[in-house]
Amino acid sequence: MQIALEKKKTNIAEYLIYMWQLEDLFRAQQLDESSLYNLLVSPLDLEASKKAEIWNWYKVILDEITRQDIRESGHREEIIDLMNEMSYLHTMLISITKDEKYLALYSLAKPHLELLKSKSGDVKPDDIVTSFNGLYGLLLLRLKKQKISTETETAMDTISKMIAYLTAKYHEINAGL
């Protein structure tokens, strides 16, 4: 819980990836409260009140997954809204403010994004959704300790740099700078 809240304040991209991972973890446990509690809360060396606070936070997410009917796949409304904000900012930096640094980073990432889009089968994928799908896929490959090609590493590095800059701009705007 603390990790997620800190990431949300300081690195929205890491927060989004973290929450995607958490949603997948919940699904892997078939949304079973007992399994999730035993996995996520029970092992913590904390006072009962702190454990209850953490469990309540997880329970809210669990309830949202159920209520929003995304038991099999998809993301919670909060996550979709944040992704939409990132997509809007992406479009603003390219089309409205014409941020030179972002345009340079985007031009390096664009061929890799187009390749990812063509492989995804999405009818009309968004650049930011594609970026996060790629970054999340890379995380999963690393967690599974699978070999990652040099081409993939290079592609994801360009996308990661673009998302890092976008994230910094997101926090700048939200801080009112």
Long-range contacts (C-beta under 8 A, 24 or more apart in sequence): 1-53, 1-54, 1-57, 1-58, 10-171, 11-167, 11-171, 12-82, 12-86, 12-167, 12-170, 12-171, 13-86, 13-132, 13-135, 13-163, 13-164, 13-166, 13-167, 15-82, 16-79, 16-82, 16-83, 16-86, 16-132, 17-132, 17-135, 17-136, 17-139, 19-75, 19-76, 19-79, 20-75, 20-79, 20-132, 20-136, 21-136, 21-139, 22-61, 23-61, 23-65, 23-70, 23-75, 23-76, 23-79, 26-61, 26-62, 26-65, 27-65, 27-71, 27-72, 27-73, 31-62, 31-65, 31-66, 31-71, 33-59, 33-62, 36-62, 83-128, 83-129, 83-132, 85-170, 86-128, 86-166, 86-170, 87-126, 87-127, 87-128, 87-129, 89-166, 89-169, 89-170, 89-173, 90-127, 90-128, 90-166, 93-166, 93-169, 99-169, 101-165, 102-162, 102-165, 102-166, 102-169, 105-158, 105-161, 105-162, 105-165, 106-162, 108-158, 108-161, 108-162, 109-158, 109-159, 109-161, 109-162, 112-155, 112-156, 112-158, 112-159, 113-159, 115-155, 116-155, 128-163, 128-166, 131-159, 131-162, 131-163, 132-163, 134-159, 135-159, 135-160, 135-163
